[in-house]
Amino acid sequence: MINNIKGKSWLFKSKVSRKTVNYFTRDLSIMLSAKIHLVDSIIILSKQNSNGSFNQILSSISNHLKAGASLSDCLGQYPKFFNNLYVQLVKVGEVTGRLDEMLNRITLYLEKIAELKRKIVQAFTYPMLVIAVAILSLSFIFFYVIPTFSGIFKNFDSELPWLTLLIFNISNWLKNNFFYIILFFMGIVFLLLRTKKEPKVQMAFNYVMLNLPIIGNVIRKNHISQFCRTLGTLLGSGVSLLEALDITSKASNNFYVKQDINNMKYFVSKGEKLTYSLSQSAIFPLMVGQMIAVGEETAELPFVLIKISDHYDKEIDAAIEMLSSVIEPIVIVLLGIIIGTILISIYLPLFNMSNIIQ
């Protein structure tokens, strides 16, 4: 019966937000802590939820729970909303009889990850907004202002300065090839969307993102924080190290981070410590390896991993603030140089207007 759910899970792919899943986890944890039966809790949540698609999911889950299925099996049929990490933690909660505590742990984890993603989006949004405004400003100048002056100067029978001619030629080229430029960029976007799942394309994209100036450092810290928080949460919940590494690897969307985690799995399976593989990593800095070594020696690895994640979350906050303070002046200076050059090129003929008239 549960297999019938799996075939229909794609119907809800675009209709249920992560925030809805987070609220469901939090509310279910609270209700189970209040000693309300699991099936009754699911039914209550399905009635009070305003998302019709998610209500259908909860109704199906409650029906299968009544038939004797476990919650982890039911949630596993919706991997788009309840990933492998989520399902494994729920399974551990069921086995230990501490499902309410485990759901609360999942809630805290999801909130932290959601907050981290919001910060990363913020780090990208502001620079992109500033750059977009700059592009629009330059577009107005090249497509409207410069052609106006070009028409005026054509009426004077005199040789224009080389800088003025250069700016006029750039403006004419952009106007004449505007359609082809748009097609070119649309083609690049289409090509990237079609090939984004290709391993080589993913490798190249991940490499570029990790090595971008300023922003690449934020992305790298984000991956380290997510790895440490995910692995720490799993280990703290009683999941074995090898299984936790496997789940953490699947939760990562970066090729090079996955590669490092798979190396960790290999060495751990051979009886080595995590720090042995981390010493050869290009992603994880020496500090992370040293702190993990301390966690392994003191048998407090989950606690240390969460502490590392908290540390990098603070560093991401600081990096985003720095990014906001650096990007804007850089874009403004570049925009000022470009606009200043354009103004000089336009005013040069005006300075010689008396000679042109003569």
N, C-alpha and C positions, 0 to 999 in steps of 0.2 A: 504493500500500500504506500509505503514511503516513496518508492520509486516514481509514483505518479506525480509527486510534487516536483521532482527534479526536472521533469520534462517541461514544466510550466514556469520555472523560476525566471526564465528570460523575459517573461511578460512584465515583471516588476523591476527590470534593470534600471529604467530611467525614471521611475515613479517614487522611489523611496530614497530619501537622503540619509547621509551618515548621521546627521543630527537626530533623525527619528530613531535610528538604531541605538544611539547613545542614550537617549531618553528612555527607551524601552528597557535597556540594561539597568539603568539607575532605578527606575520604578519597580522593576521585577525584584531587584535586590532588596529594596525597602519593604516590599510586600512579603517576601519570604522571611525577612528578619522579624516581621510582625506575626509570623507563624500561620500565614494564609497558605492554603494548599497550592501547589504549583499549577495544576490545571485551572483552579478558580482564579488564580492570579493572571494567567494568560487570557482567560475569558474576560475578566474585568478590563485588562489593558486593551483588548481588541475592541471593546465597546466604547471606551473613552478616547481612543485614538482617532484623530481627524483625517488620517491618511487612509483612503479606501483600499489602496493596493496593499498596504501593510496590514490592514485589518484582515484581508483575505489570507495573508501569510499566517497571522496569529490564529485565525480560525482553523486553518489546516493543521497547524502545530498542535492545537488543543485537542482536535479530533484524534490525531495519532498518539498523543499522550494518553488519552482515554483507552486507546487500543493496546497500550502496553509498551509503546516505543519510548526510548530515552530522549531527554531534551537535546543532548548533544547530537544524536542521530538525526533528529528533526531539523536542527539548525544547520547541520552539515549539508542539507539539500539546497541551501541558499548561499553558496560561496561568495556571491557578489556582495552580500551584506554581512555574513558571519564567516570570516575567513578561518583558515586552519588554526591559527593561534587562538582565536575566540573559542572555537569548538573544542580544542584540546584542553583549554582552561576549564570550560564547563564540564568536560568529562572528568577531569581531576576533582572538581567540586562535587560531582555526583558520587564518585568512588569514595571520597573522604567523608561524605555526608555534610559538607560545609559549602553547599551551593550558594547560599546567600552571601557568605564572605567572599567567595570566589567571584561572584558577579560584581560585588563592590570593588574588588581589586581590578576587574576588567573595566569598570566604569572610570576609575582613576587613571588607568592606562590610556583608555580612549580619549579622555579629556586632555591628557598631556600631549598625546600625538596630534589631536585636532588643533590644540593651541600652537604646537610647533609648526604644523602645516600653514596655519593662518599667518604666522610670522614670516615664513618663507614666501608666501604669496605677497605679503606686504613688502618684503625686500625687493621683489621683482616689479610690483605694481608701480611704485613711486618713480623709479628710474624710467620705466617704460612710458609713464604719463608725461614726464618732463621731456623725453625724447620725442614723443608724439606731438606735443605742442610746438617744439622746435621745428619739426618737419613740416607741420601745417603753416607755420610762419614763413619758412623758406619757400614753400610751395606758392603761397600768395605773392611773395616778392617775385619769384621767377616766372610765374604764369600771368601776372597782371601788371605789377609795377614796372618791371624791366621792359616788357613789350611796349608799354606806353611811352617810355622815354626813347626806345629804339625808333618808334615812329616819328617822334619829334626830331631826333638827330638826323634822320634820313633827308629832311628838307634842307639841310645845310650841306653845301658842296665843299666839304673839308674832311681831311683824314682824321679819324678818331684815334685816341690813344690805344695802345695794344691791350691794356687792361680792360678798357671799355668794350673793345671788340671781343675779347675773350668771354666776358660776362654775357654779352649779347648772343654770342654763338652757343654758349651753354644753355641759355634760356630758349633759343630757337630749337636746339637739339631735343631738349626736354619736351617742348610743345609738340614737335613733329613725331616724336617716338613715345609719347605718353601711353598710347594704347599697348604698344609692344612691351613697355616697361611693366605695366600692370599684368599682362599675360605672363611675362617672365617670372614675376614674384608668385603669381597664382600657380604656375607650373612647379616652382620649387616647393610650395606648401603642399600641393597635391602629391608630388613625388615623395615628400617626407611622410605624409599620412599613409601612403600606400606601402612604403618600405620600412615603417617605424618598428615593425616586429621582426625584421631581419636581424640576425645576430651581429653582423658586421656593422650595420647602421646603428644599432643600439650601442655597440662598443665605441664607435666614433662619437656618437652624441654624448654618451656618458663621459668620455675622455675630455671632450670640449667643455662640458658643463663643470667638471671638477677643476679645470685649469683656467677658467675665466678669471680675469683680474677682479679682485675684491669679492665679486659675487660667488666665484668658485670656492672661496674659503668658507663662506656661509653654507653652501651646499654640502661641502665636506663635513663640516661640524654637525649639520643636520643628520647626515647618514650615521655618524659616530653616535650621536645622541639616541637615534632610533634603535640602533643595534644594541646599545647598552641597556636601554629601557626594556626592550622586548626580551632580551636574554635574561636580564635580571628579574623581570616579572615571571617568566616561565620557571626559572630555577627556584625562585621564592615560593612558587606554587607547588613544588614537588616534582616537576618534570625533570627527567634525567638530562644530563648535559648533552649527550649526543642527539637526543630527540629535540631538545631545545634549540640546538644549533641548526638542525634540519628545518624546523619551523621558522626560525629567524632568517635563514637563507631564502626560504620561499616568500617571506614577507618583504624582503628587500627588492627594489626595482632598479638597482644599479649593478651593472655587470661586474665591475671591479670589486665592489663590496661583497657580492655573492662569491666571487673567486676567493677572496680572503676568508670568508666564512667556511667555504668548502675545504680550504686548506686546514682550518682549525679542526673541522670534523675529521679529516684524515689523520692528523697528528694525535688528536684525542683518542681515536679508535686504536692507535698504536701504543697508547699508554702515556703519551707525552702531555705536557701541560699546555694551556691556552697560550701562555706567554712565548712558547717556543715558536709557534707559527706567527704570532704578532710581531716578533722581531724582524720578520722578513716582509712585513706588510708595507705597501706604499700609501695606504689610506690612513691607518691608525698610527698616531705619533707615539714616540717613546714613552711619554707620560702615561698614556692609557695602558700600555703593556706593563709598566712598573706598578701601577695601581691594581691591575688585575692580578699580578704576581702576589701582591700583599693580600688580596682577597682570597687567593687560593691557599696561601700559607696559613691564614688565620681562619679558614673555613667560613668566611663571611663574603663569599663572592657575590651573591645576589645583592646584598646591601651596598657593596662597593660599586657594582655596576650601576645601580640607581643613582648613587652619588656622582659618578662620572657623568651620567646623563644630565643630572641637575646642573652640574658645572658647565657643560656645553650649552645647555639652554640659556644660561646667563651670558655666555660668550656670544651666542647668537643674537641676544637682545642688544648687546653692546655693538656687535658688528652691524646690525640693522640701523642703529642710531648713527654710527659712523658713515654708513652707506648713504643715508639720507642727507647728511651734512656735506658729503664729498661730491656726490653725483650732480647735485643741482649747480654748485659753482662751476664745475667742469663744463657742463652743458651750456651754461650761461656765457662762460668765457669763449667757448668755441662758436656759439651762436653770435656773440658780439664781434668776433674776428671776421666771420663770414659776412655778416650784415655791414660791418665797417668797410670791408673790402668792396662790397657792392656799392655802397654810398660813395666811396672815393672814386670808383670807376664811373659813376654817373655824374659826379660833380667836376671831374677833370675837364670834360668838354665845356661845362658851363664857365669854368674859370677862364677858358680861352674864347669865350663867346664873342668878345669884341673883335678878336682876330678873325673868327669865322664870318662875322657879319661884314667886315671889310673885304 
